[in-house]
Amino acid sequence: MISGVFKVAVLSGTITSSPVLSMKDFFGKAAISQDPKEHINPFTESEVDIFLDKTHKLYPELFAFYATALGSGLRLGELLALGPEHVDLKNGVIKVARAVKHGTANTLGPPKSKASYRDVEIGTELVATLSGSPSGHKKTSPQERQT
């Protein structure tokens, strides 16, 4: 998902190179497998912290997007179709009501299936990030996350 967004940005000329290509430099290993049959190995909490910290420092304009991607679990098309009217910070909910259709340029449509229309609860840290709170991005220890 992340590499796809950057690929589109490079192809459209929005950015000149993709920082995702050097993710292995952040994690010390290849982050994206080329084998589609390989078991999906999601980021650990530590890897998420590293990724978001680097994104916040190097690409602050993309930080909210990636924090939302990692904090919500939305599909790429759902993320790209989000508007302010879909984000309810007061109640900590993202309403999935549309998606960008793959293979078409900037075409909005319904989500993937009927079940895709849903409310996704988001945590207080993501709410703080999206509301612009200074506490919206800070490295947290596993003990702090559990409280």
Residue pairs with C-beta under 8 A, 6 or more apart in sequence:
1 69
1 75
1 76
2 20
2 66
2 69
3 18
3 20
3 21
3 32
4 76
5 65
5 76
5 80
6 15
6 18
6 19
6 20
7 18
9 15
9 18
10 16
10 17
10 18
19 55
19 58
19 59
20 31
20 32
23 31
23 32
23 51
24 30
24 31
26 50
26 51
26 54
27 47
27 50
33 41
43 51
43 70
45 142
45 145
48 70
49 139
49 140
51 66
51 70
52 63
52 66
52 67
52 70
52 137
53 137
53 139
55 62
55 63
55 66
56 63
56 137
63 129
63 137
64 129
64 130
65 79
67 126
67 129
67 130
67 136
67 137
68 74
68 79
68 82
68 94
68 122
68 126
68 130
69 76
69 79
71 122
71 123
71 125
71 126
71 129
72 79
72 94
72 120
72 122
72 126
73 120
74 82
74 94
74 96
74 120
75 99
75 111
75 112
75 116
76 100
77 99
77 100
77 101
77 102
77 111
77 112
78 96
78 98
78 99
78 111
78 116
80 99
80 100
81 98
81 99
81 100
81 108
82 94
86 94
86 95
86 96
86 97
87 93
87 94
87 95
87 130
88 94
88 95
89 127
89 130
89 131
92 121
92 122
92 123
92 124
92 127
93 119
93 120
93 121
93 122
94 119
94 120
94 122
95 118
95 119
95 120
96 111
96 116
96 117
96 118
96 119
96 120
97 111
97 117
98 108
98 109
98 110
98 111
99 108
99 109
99 110
99 111
99 112
99 116
100 106
100 107
100 108
100 109
101 107
101 108
101 109
110 116
110 117
111 117
122 130
125 136
125 140
128 135
128 136
129 136
129 137
130 136
